[in-house]
């Protein structure tokens, strides 16, 4: 026999555990077609949820204005200022210990991920804008208590939540470029992007080399004919050359790669136009058209 509270907690724990497992092993458990569909589905779902939240925000704003008449303007302004200052300062107070204390306590972590300069935690603390989560938490407050009385100061809590969202999202958001430049982090994003690209192409190179080694092993094991092996070998060689030119840093090679990508996109557009013409003329059915378009989309994204 499990009490309802324990059943609910077990269900949440099982859901979180399943999510973590899928996040680590999803590439082996989920097909490529399903992952492509999932990406579009979740992006569209997030777009709908964000739009719904901001719609609710606008609908609630008018009701809050009419329901907060019991408080004077000075009381609301002072309360909003105090709450905003506390929320912003609390993030700064939390960010620095969370960044440096684990690296002081665990040298292994510090060796794997050295402590960043003080500007980085400052920038992270300054970007602590509030929005959907804060609004959802405030709107989750019940309208009445168990005794049937109106929930005390619910309208004030919602007004203060809106104030925090406005100050952090609009105020801090508009000041963020100035703060980034003042901290000397204007080029940090470009440097991080360059480092990530280097890491990405190094991983691509290793993956292509592993595939080429696997191809040779399969050729020996199954005595594959050269009619099959040679095109695959040439394809992997072309991919390896493409990746090496991408990481070479030579301007001429970079221009050639950009030109190659441009031509490839134009060729894909020609294929797409032909497929659409065949579909409109009745020479191609809907299901084959979707399969071809999905393949073209994957090549386009690549």
N, C-alpha and C positions, 0 to 999 in steps of 0.2 A: 504494500500500500504506500503510495506516494502522495503527500499533501499537494494541493494545487500550486502552492508557491514553489515547491521543489520541482514539480513537473515543468512549470514555466521557466525556471532557471536552467533546468537541464536542456530544455528545448533551445534556449538562447545559446547556451554553451555549445550544443551540437551544431547549431547553425554557424556560429563563428568558426568552430573547428573545421567544418566542411568548407567554408569560404577560404580559410587559410590553406587548406590542402589543395583546393582547386587552383588557388593563385600560384602555388608552387609547381603543380603537376598538370595544369590545364593544357599546356602545349602537347602533352602526351595523351591526354584523355579526350580532348575536343578536336574535332576535325577542322581543317582550315576554312571550309565553307561556312561552318557554324560560327567560327570566330569572326569571319568577315561580316556575317549578318549581325552578330552580337554587338560589334563595334557601332554599326549604324543604329541599332535599336537603342543602345544605352545613351548614345549622343542625343537621339531624338527624345528619349524619355527624360533626360536631364533638362533639355530645353523646355519641355512641357512643364516640368515641376517648377523650374525657376520662374517661368512665366506665370504659373498659377500663384506662386508665393507673392510675387510683386503685385499681382491683381488683388490678392487678399490684403496686401499692405495698403493699397489705395482705398479699398472698400472699408478697412478698419479705421483709416485716418479720419474720415469725416465723423464716424461715431465717437472716436476718442476726443475730438475737439468739442463736440457737444456734451460729452460725459465728464470732461475735466473742468467744468465751469466752477466746481466747488473749490478749486485751488486758484490762488492768485497767480498772475504772470510772474511776479518776482519769486514766488515759492517754486514754481516749475523751472524757472531759469537757474536758480541756485541749486536745486536738486539735480537737474540735468548736468550742470557743470561739475558738481562734486562726483557724481557717478562716472562721468566720462573720464575725469582725471584719475580716479581710482582704477578704472578698467585699463586705461592706457599704461599707467605706472606699474600696475601689477604684472603686466606682460613683460615689461623691461626687467622687473625684479625677478621674474621667473626665468627669463631666457638665458641670462648669463650663468646662473648656477647650473641650469640644465645643460649648458654647452660645455662648461669647463670642469665641473666637479666629477662627472663620470670618467673623464680622462685623467684626472688626478688620482682617482681611486683605483683605476684599472690601467696599468701601463701598457698592457697588450692592446687595449683599445686605442690608446694614444699612439702606439707605433703603427697600427693599421690605419687610423684616421687622425692625424695630428690636429691639435687645437687650432682653430682659425683665428685670424686677427680680430680685435674687438669690434671692428667695423661691421663684420658679418652678423654677429648676434644683434647689433644695434639695428641693422637693416631689417632683420627678421622680426624683431620686436616692433618696429615701426609699421610693418605691413600687417599687423594684427587687426585687420578690419573685421567688423561684425556685420552679419547679414541674416541669412536664412535660418541658421541654427538658433541664434538669439531670438529671432522673431517667432520661430516655432515653439521654443521653450516658453516664451511669454504668452502666446496664444493658447498653450496647453493648460494654463491656469483655469480651473473651473469657474463658471459664472456664480455659483452659489456654494455654500458650505454644506456639510451634512445636516446641519440644523435648518437649512432652507433660507438662510440669510445671505445677502450678497457678499461675495468674497471681498474682504477688506482691502481697499486701495488697489484693486485690480486695474482700474483705469490709469492710476498713477504709474504702476509698474509698466504698463504698455507704453505710456507716454515717454517714460525714461528709456525704455528699450528702443523706441523710435529715435530718440535723441542720440543714443549711443551709435546706432546704425548710421544716422546722418553725419555725425561728427567724424567717425572713423572711416566710413566709406567715401564720403565727399571731401571732408577736410584733410584727413591724412592721405587720401588718394591723390588729391591735387598737389599736395606738398611732396609726394614721394619722389618725383624726378629731381627736385631741388636737393632733397636729403641725400639721394644717391650720388649726385655730383659732389656735394660737400664732403661726403665720406670717401671720395676717390674711387668709387666702385663703378664708374660709368663704363669701363671696359671689362669689368669682371664677367659680364654675361658673354661677351665675345670670346674671352679666354676660356671660359668653361665650355662653351659650344665647340671651340676648336679642340679642346682636350677630349670631349666626348666623341667628336668625329674621328679623332685619332684612335681612340679605343674601339669605336664601332668598326672601322675598317681593318684594324688588327684582328678583331674577332671574325670578320668576314673572310679574311685571308686564311685564318686557321680552319674555318669551316670548309672552305673550298678545297684546301689541301687535304683535309680529312676525307672529303667526298672523293677526291681523285685517288687517294690511297685505297679507299673502299672499292672503287671501280676496278683498280688493278687486281685487288684480291679476288673479286668476283670473277674477273676474266680468267684467273688461274684456276679457281675452284670449279667453275662451270664450263670452262673452255668456250667462252663466248666468242662468236664470230666478230671479225673486225668491222663488219658492216654496222654492228651495234655499238661496239666500243669506240670506234674512231669519232663518230659525231659527238658522243658524250664527252670524250676526251677533249675535242676541240672546243666544245661549249664551255667546259670548266677552265680551259686555258684562256679563253676570251674573257671570262669573268675575272680570273685572277689578274690578267693584264689590266682590265678596267679598274679593279680595286687598287692595284699598285700605282696606276697613274693618278687616281684620286688622292692618294696619300703622298705622292711625290712632292707636291708643293710647287712644281714648275708651272709658271704662268702659261706657257705654250700648251702644255698638257691639259691644264685646267680649261683653257679656251676650247681645245679639241673636245674635251668631255662635255662642255656646255653645248657645243655645236652638235655633238652626237645625240645628247638628250633632246635638243630642239627638233632635230630631224626625226628622231624616234617618236616624239609626240605628234608630229605632223603625219607620220605614217599611220599611227594609231587612229588619228582623226579620220584619215581616208578609209581605213577598215570600218570604223564606226558608221560613217556615212553610207557605205555600201550595204552594211547589215541593215540599217534602217530603211534604205530604199527597197531591199529585197523583202523586208517585212511588210512595208506598205503596199507593195505590188502583189502580195499573197504568195510569193515564192518561198517564204520561210515562216514556219509556225512559231507560236509564242514561246513554247518551252525551249526549243533549240536557240532562239534568239536570246533568252535570258542567260543560258549557259555561255554563249559566246560573249555577251556583254560583261558577264562576271569575269571571264578570262581577260578581256580587254581592260576592265577596271583594275584588276590585279597588276597587269603589266603597266598601266598608267600610274598607279600608286607606287610601284617599284621604281 
